[in-house]
């Protein structure tokens, strides 16, 4: 990977990580269009590790929530909610890696998730939980189970799974989105640390160039994610999910087109 590729991938990560449009699908398209080999082990680690920058954007935007140490229930909820993902991620890591190598499956999941988004507002119209404080431990755990769907089916989108899950459990769409952001912090931190440790162990560490790329990618992802989160919350409150459904369907078909024209390897 060169510097320009590093910056572009960082931008895509920052834009898509917290939107319900599947950062995985967008990463696969971006990497192929940039000519980044899907056998490049560092590139695989890089696309996960720059999630750290996106994580920091959530902590910065919601710093009062994350550093309100007297509110232990908030931290307990996150621990409870993240546990299913940690267990599922460990148990099904090989299956997940196999799916990630099959972009055609990801495209189908993108389209299916988009269709769901077209009708989600009508199907889940009743919302009684309008603040994070009203989310109990059982509800937090159930949202964590929904997050596992995104782990098992790359292309579904972690944000989409947790937001839809939250809304099905009576959270308002804005509270569901915010809790999805909060839950991303321990989830993505665990995935990032695991990938970095595994690469370091198998390859004897990182070169100075790789460290530089990680630093640049994280910085870009951090800045872009700050803007993306603010945009998404405001947009969601005004317009809902339907447009994201259409977007997912369009991107899904674009991905299929790229596969069948040979631009992206199936």
N, C-alpha and C positions, 0 to 999 in steps of 0.2 A: 504494500500500500504506500502511495506517496502522499504528500501533504494535502493536495487538493482533494484526493479521495477521502482522506481523513476528515476534512472539514465538511464535505458533502454528506458523508455518512452521519457525522455528528449533528448536522442540521436535521436530517431525516429522523434520527432518533429523538431529538428534542421536540420535533413537531408531532410525532405520532405516538410516543410512549403513553401519554395520558389521554389521548383521544380514543374513542371507541372504534378505531378503524384498523387495528392490527399493525403494530410496529414490525412484527415478524414478516408479514407479507411485503410491506414497503421496503424493509431491509433486503429481502431476497431480490426484489425488482431492482433496487438501487445497486446492489453489488454486481448483479449480472450486467446491467447497463454500463457500469464503470469498468467492467472487465476484471473484477476481483474474483479470483478462483475460489470455488466452494470447497477446495481441498486445502486452502491456506489456513493453517491452524491458528495463527495469530489473528487473522481477520475474524475467525469464529469467536475467539476470546474478546476481541476488540468490540464487537457489536453488543456483547453482554456487558463488558466492563464500563462502557461509557454510559450505562444506565446510572452509574454513581453520580454523574453530573446532573442527570434528571432528578434523582433522589434529592439532592441538595436543594434543588429549586423548590421542592415541596416544603422542605424544612424551613427555608428562608421565608416563603410566602406565609406559612402557618407557624411561625416560630413561637408565638404566644401559646399555641396549643401544645407544641412539642416540648416546651421548656416550662410548662406549668406543673412542676413536680409534685405539688400537693394533690393533683388530680390523678391518683394512682389508677383509678378505674379506666382511664383512657389508655394507659400502657397495657393494662391487663387485657383489655379488649383486643388490642393489636396482637398481643402474644397469642391469645386464643384463636384469633382469626387467621394468623399466619401458619399455625401448626399443620392444618391439613395440606397446605401447599408444600411445606417442607417434607412431609411424609410421602406425598404423591410424587413429588419431584425426584426423590431418592429412589422410590420403587419403580418408576416408569421412565427413568432417564434414557435408557436405550431405545425405548419405543418412541420417545419424543424426538431423539436425534434422528431416528429413521424417518419420521414424518417430515421433519425439517428438510430432509433431502428430497422430498417429493412435493415440489411447488404446486402440482396439479391438485393435490388434496387440499393444500392451503387455499387455493383459489375457490374451490367448492365451499369450503367453510366460510370464506369471506362472503360469498354470495348468500349462503344460508343465513348468516348472521345479519346481513343487510335486510333480507326479507322480514326477519323478526322485528327489526327496528322500525319498519314501516307501520307496524301494528301495535307496538309496545305501549304507546300512550293510551290507546283505547282498552287494551287488555288489562293494564295495571293502572287504573284510574283513581283508586282509593289510596290515600296516603295520610297516615296519622303521626308518623315520626318525623318531626320537622327540625330537630336539633340532634347533634351527636350524643348529647347527654342522655337522650331517651333510648338510645340503642343499648339493649341489655346484652349480657354475656352470651346467651343462647343465640340471639340474632347475629351477633358478631361471628360466632362459630359457623352459622349457616352461610353467611356471606363468604367466609373462608372456604366452605365447600364449593360454592359457585366459582370461586377463583380456580379451583382444581380443574374445572372444565376447560379453562384456557390453557392449562398445562397439558392436559390430555389431547386437546385439539388446537394446535398452533394455527393461527389465522382467525380464531374466534375473537381474540383480543382480551387481555386481562382486564382492561378497563370496562369493556362491554359486558363481560361476564359478571363482574362485581357490581356494576351499576344496575344491570337488569335484575340481578339477584337481590340487591338492596331494595329496588322498587317493588319486587314481588313480595318482599317482607314488610311493606307499608312505609318505606322511607320515601320522602319527597325526592324528586330527581336531583336537586341541588345537594341535599344531604347525602344521597347515595353516591354522587360524584365525588364529594369531598372525602367521604370515608374510603372510597376507592383510592384516592390520592394518598391518604394516611396509610392504608394497608400496603401500598406500593413500596413504602420505605423499608420495612423489615423484609419484605418478599424479595425485592430487587437487590437489597444489600446482601442477603444470604446467597443469591444466585451469583452476584458479582464476586464475592469473596471466594466462593467455591470454584468458579471458573479460573480466577487468577491463581489460586493455590494449586489447582490441578495442572495448569500450564507451566507454572514455575517448577513444579515437581518433575514433570515429564520432560521439560526442555532445559533444565538447569538455570532458570531465571530468564530475565528480559534483557534485550540489548538496549543500549542508550537510545537508539532510534525508535524502538518500540515504546520505551518509556515516554519519549517525546510525543509520539502519536497518541498515546493514552491520555497524556496531559491536555493536548490540543483538543482531542475528541470530547473529553469530559467538559472542558470549558465551553466549547461550542454548544454541546447538548444542554448544559446548565442555563446559558443565556436564552436559547431558543425555547426551552421548556418553561421558563419563567413567563414568557409572552404567551405561549400556547395555553397554559393553565388558566391565566387570566381571561383570555379570549373564550375558552371553552365554557367556563362557568357563566360568563355574561351571555354568551350565545345560547346556552342550554336553557337558561331561565326565560329567554324571550321566544325561542323557536322550537325547543324540544329536540327529538331524535330523528325525525323523518328524513331530514336532509343527509344525515350520516348513513341512513339505510341506503339511499340512492347512491351515495358516494361509494360505499362498500361494494354494492352490486357492480357499478361501473369498473372499479379497480379489479374486482374479481374476474370480470370478462376480459379486461385488458391483460391481466396475468395469463389467462388461458390463451389469448391471442399471441402473446410473446412466446409461450411454450410451443404452440403448434407451428409457429414460423421459425422455430429453432433459435430464437434470440436467447431464450432461457432454456436450460436443459431440464427436461422432465424428470 
